[in-house]
Amino acid sequence: MPKPLTDQEKRKQISVRGLAGVENVSDLKTNFNRHLHFTLVKDRNVATKRDYYFALANTVRDHLVGRWIRTQQHYYEKDPKRVYYLSLEFYMGRTLQNTMVNLALENACDEATYQLGLDMEELQDIEEDAGLGNGGSGQENPHLISPSPPLVLSACFLDSMASLGLAAYGYGIRYEFGIFNQKIVNGWQVEEADDWLRYGNPWEKARPEYMRPVHFYGRVEHTPEGVKWVDTQFFEGKELRLKQEYFVVAATLQDIVRRFKSSKFGSTEVVRVDLSTLPDKVAIQLNDTHPALAIPELMRILLDTEHQTWEKAWDIVTRTCAYTNHTVLPEALERWPIDLFQNLLPRHLEIIFEINRRHLERIANLYPGDHDRLRRMSLVEEGDQKKINMAHLCIVGSHAVNGVARIHSDIIKATLFKDFYEVDPHKFQNKTNGITPRRWLVMCNPGLAEVIAERIGEDYIRDLGQLKNLLEFVDDDSLIRDIAKVKQENKLKFSAYLEEHYKVKINPNSMFDVQVKRIHEYKRQLLNCLHIITLYNRIKKEPNKNWTPRTIMIGGKAAPGYHTAKLIIRLITAVGDIVNHDEVVGDRLKVIFLENYKVTLAEKIIPASDLSEQISTAGTEASGTGNMKFMLNGALTIGTMDGANVEMAEEAGEENLFIFGMRVDDVDAMDKSGYDAMEYYNRIPELKLAMDQIAGGYFSPDQHDLFKDIVNMLLHHDRFKVFADYEAYIKCQDKVSALYKNPKEWTKMVIHNIAGCGKFSSDRTISQYAREIWGMEPSLERIPAPDDPRQ
Ligand SMILES: *Cc1c(COP(=O)(O)O)cnc(C)c1O
């Protein structure tokens, strides 16, 4: 039998089009040794694995640097429109392998490290994930980080903007501590600081020469020469999150203005004297409301520094800025108390008041006497404590507002932003999210990428719509066999990983049923949990039946201050403890809580999954991107008609997903008629049994009332109507189990899903942002590689 290919060998057969570099192993070795010697100042007697990782990272980085400088020169010469993507979160994951894959260097590096007696995969494992999200602020506001997506999305978008030749810049915060590391201790989540910079970061370059001041506090002076914000202090104190938001905005806008003013104009190098043409040259995309202060900050610059009239300044701001909404959950919508603003950013508050005055004047003219409408649409919310509604600020200050999946964009027009849609319907758009096929297929699942390329060629990686060509082969036994084989290999690999790192043994022939995402009530890990308990009770009752074996894996972080989410984790681990140690059950059902879910773990588990759980209450998940990653990697989806699941069903055919439960209309109707959890509890015996077990301490023998808060919530104040979808979910899971017994039919369905993935490339998403919001034209043309022997 031929020796199976390694992951690197599989990737070797695929090169991302147009990026195939010269694979010069001997050059790589020379440069590796040069970095070990001159950059790390070590020789091979004293070098550690980490030194080798850094030497390799620096070697690969050199290849990026040449291209990066060439790209900047190209932009400087051509002066294209720039897009600035502002986000408080960038979940970048690791960079080394991604860079090697994108520059088609991986195979050469693998060979070079092999010749040096090193194992490249082992070196790659030393890299820390860059999890630049807000791990800490959940302490103050438990809902702040949780419902807004951990924006792996932003990282996908950067990849696509680069692939599509857009002059794009991501601006965010380089947090010293990323999103916390999750440890599971006695079944509970414990947060640990993510000291990701401890050993340094080879993927960054500090630019202290571009340092700019950022002002806070102080007071506003209206002088004959204009308005001045004076006596500002440097920050310290409590309002950390608002400071972070202003910090990123203030620094970014200074950089945008600097670049705008110093770039060429046509063929002549001129210093632009004013910002009147800013919207022709600059697009600013606000990723959620977190960078909303860009709107008053740009107004402040235009008014106080550039001395523009209000009308002119407002025209520039609104033509430059655009806003993406990511959630409809009310607790996730940012509202900042005016007192805090007044103290920290007094000039911005003044500007916001004036924006609001003019905005309300316009509304009052359109709807004379409609005072309730004015109240609803105001940027200032009245109440015990007056607050600024940041979403309203974003809508008023932008020329485009978009949701992130069709159903979500429709919902915001019909509910959350209805009043705004009525007055400015032209502003509202949809941009269905996507994922980068480079990271989420070629890099993480080279075996599958190769099987696809063998059938339809490799151009699909940059033009994911071509995946539909796979449909020609849907009845082809060899494709069915190859797809099933890759999945089985990925499952074996992940099983080995779990055994090595977590000391758990799982049955690689069982169905891998996976729900990985933030832990949140709306995502309904509890519904999954009730299914687990139901399966368990059924197996116990009829142990000799031909059950479809399942390994159910759940992973995700809970916001540190979100009590219910943390208790949900405890329930999952408790159920696992009972189920996994029950000898009657054996390996027909196993429940694993995957500790510390992050990008690197996603890259491992998703290619190994059979079933993807996307079971949020209809109308609550704006889009989801995890759903797309699973679909592209050959898992079938069990899900509600929510977020992007709706479009996934449309693309793959609804018969190729396991769709169940209430639709948005049903949920709305139930909100009107009233949701009565007790009715379901009393009527459905298996549900009652599961709930009685949780409530009675079956899963927590040492502390019977451990889960009382969850039980009480589910029975009496469940905003997400878990019980209303229980029966449909269980029935649908029965269908899943039945189909899994027929591997050929299962795999055919998988092929329909992969073939339907074309829409969910972030290349498509970004092309639409470029054309329909930013006024830019994407292109696959490459900037010529620099005159560097290494390229
Ligand atoms: C993709 C991804 C998410 C988003 O998952 P959803 O299911 O869309 O909520 C969250 N965390 C990580 C690490 C991811 O890779």
The ligand as an ORCA input file, in Angstrom:
! r2SCAN-3c Opt
* xyz 0 1
  C     -16.116     30.977     13.401
  C     -15.837     31.120     14.840
  C     -16.815     31.633     15.701
  C     -18.194     32.016     15.226
  O     -19.021     30.888     15.355
  P     -20.617     31.002     15.268
  O     -21.072     29.586     15.249
  O     -20.903     31.701     13.971
  O     -21.076     31.740     16.450
  C     -16.524     31.744     17.035
  N     -15.316     31.393     17.534
  C     -14.362     30.889     16.737
  C     -13.055     30.498     17.336
  C     -14.573     30.726     15.375
  O     -13.597     30.230     14.596
*
